[in-house]
Amino acid sequence: MKADTELAFKSNPNKDYLRSVYDKALIRAWQQARGARLQYLGLPGPEMLDVIEWQDHLDRFSTIERRENEQHLLFLRAHVRDVEHRLHSLYGEFDKILLTGRDVYGQSPRWPYDIVNLDYFGGFLYQDMARPRALSKLISNQDEYERSFLLIITHDLRDGDFVGEKMSFFDSLGRALTRDYGSEQVVRTFVEAYKDPMTTDAARQAVYVNSFLRDAGEMAHFRVRARPAITYIGTGGTKMIHYTTDFQHDPSQHRAVSEQSLIELLNLGFCELKNGEFHPVAAPTLPELR
Ligand SMILES: C[S@@+](CC[C@H](N)C(=O)[O-])C[C@H]1O[C@@H](n2cnc3c(N)ncnc32)[C@H](O)[C@@H]1O
């Protein structure tokens, strides 16, 4: 969808629950562990519902917005809520800002951040891989400042994202797993199950994004801990998917080694949020290694 034809963001009960209960508990714990209020980078939208909900845990916040009207409303809201002195606002597409390090007016994010909340329209995988590349850049910027952070990503779950070359991700995953796993047959069954049209795109997305974040994080000296992805129905019946991932900086080795094993991560799968309850959804799994 093009920015100028998009409808303004409207919240919904599932989103409200994630923001004010699930994510808020993670942010509170992150602040306690850090012992200081958190630096935020995100896409809060004109109402800044996340910033306002989490404001007791936040210090300053850098906001990204690509629509002029929403940007004006965001300033207004910051003024009304008396938080404008903590606001640093960037204007433009978030992936371009992360990749080039500048917004439309030449302003840069104020690295590093403790919490990054990328809550955007559209999918994760596009042909030009702009979003994965932007995320890799964000992770390497955090590495430069040796700063651990909590990454929250929410986007539309677009059926049919995994076609052609994108599906080949599962073949590469299979090759990497066969090296460690021993049983070629078990890995082949797992990979084939993920490529099977009967497997949901949510299951494929969850494995793809969580593996991608782990890989990019470990390469940039972060021990990564993923959680099960969460799917939910958003405003207007749109299917959404939500990820929360811890990145703990650990420069002690050339490549960080996460406590969570790759098999544990692949077996996290996803759950569906409905009326404030999480329902695990069956997805293909690998047996644990003995
Ligand atoms: C889903 S809303 C944010 C909701 C908010 N985080 C909350 O908790 O309620 C996303 C906002 O980011 C803007 N946005 C969406 N995609 C974007 C992109 N690719 N780059 C910059 N801004 C974007 C939208 O205009 C919208 O105002």
The ligand as a MOL file (V3000), in Angstrom:
LIG
                    3D

  0  0  0     0  0            999 V3000
M  V30 BEGIN CTAB
M  V30 COUNTS 27 29 0 0 0
M  V30 BEGIN ATOM
M  V30 1 C 0.7960 0.9360 13.3710 0
M  V30 2 S 1.0730 2.6130 13.6170 0 CHG=1
M  V30 3 C 1.8500 2.6940 15.1740 0
M  V30 4 C 1.0660 2.1900 16.3370 0
M  V30 5 C 1.7110 2.3870 17.6960 0
M  V30 6 N 3.0520 1.8460 17.7560 0
M  V30 7 C 0.8560 1.8010 18.7970 0
M  V30 8 O 1.3570 1.0970 19.6760 0
M  V30 9 O -0.3450 2.0640 18.7770 0 CHG=-1
M  V30 10 C 2.3890 2.8980 12.5320 0
M  V30 11 C 2.6930 4.3620 12.2120 0
M  V30 12 O 3.9330 4.4000 11.4870 0
M  V30 13 C 3.7530 4.9890 10.2080 0
M  V30 14 N 4.4520 4.0970 9.2540 0
M  V30 15 C 4.0220 2.9130 8.7590 0
M  V30 16 N 4.9360 2.3700 7.9450 0
M  V30 17 C 5.9860 3.2300 7.9270 0
M  V30 18 C 7.2460 3.2320 7.2680 0
M  V30 19 N 7.5920 2.2650 6.4260 0
M  V30 20 N 8.1000 4.2600 7.5290 0
M  V30 21 C 7.7410 5.2840 8.3590 0
M  V30 22 N 6.5460 5.3460 8.9910 0
M  V30 23 C 5.6860 4.3370 8.7770 0
M  V30 24 C 2.2670 5.0540 9.9280 0
M  V30 25 O 1.9400 6.2230 9.1930 0
M  V30 26 C 1.6590 5.0360 11.3380 0
M  V30 27 O 1.4140 6.3350 11.8070 0
M  V30 END ATOM
M  V30 BEGIN BOND
M  V30 1 1 1 2
M  V30 2 1 2 3
M  V30 3 1 2 10
M  V30 4 1 3 4
M  V30 5 1 4 5
M  V30 6 1 5 6
M  V30 7 1 5 7
M  V30 8 2 7 8
M  V30 9 1 7 9
M  V30 10 1 10 11
M  V30 11 1 11 12
M  V30 12 1 11 26
M  V30 13 1 12 13
M  V30 14 1 13 14
M  V30 15 1 13 24
M  V30 16 1 14 15
M  V30 17 1 14 23
M  V30 18 2 15 16
M  V30 19 1 16 17
M  V30 20 1 17 18
M  V30 21 2 17 23
M  V30 22 1 18 19
M  V30 23 2 18 20
M  V30 24 1 20 21
M  V30 25 2 21 22
M  V30 26 1 22 23
M  V30 27 1 24 25
M  V30 28 1 24 26
M  V30 29 1 26 27
M  V30 END BOND
M  V30 END CTAB
M  END
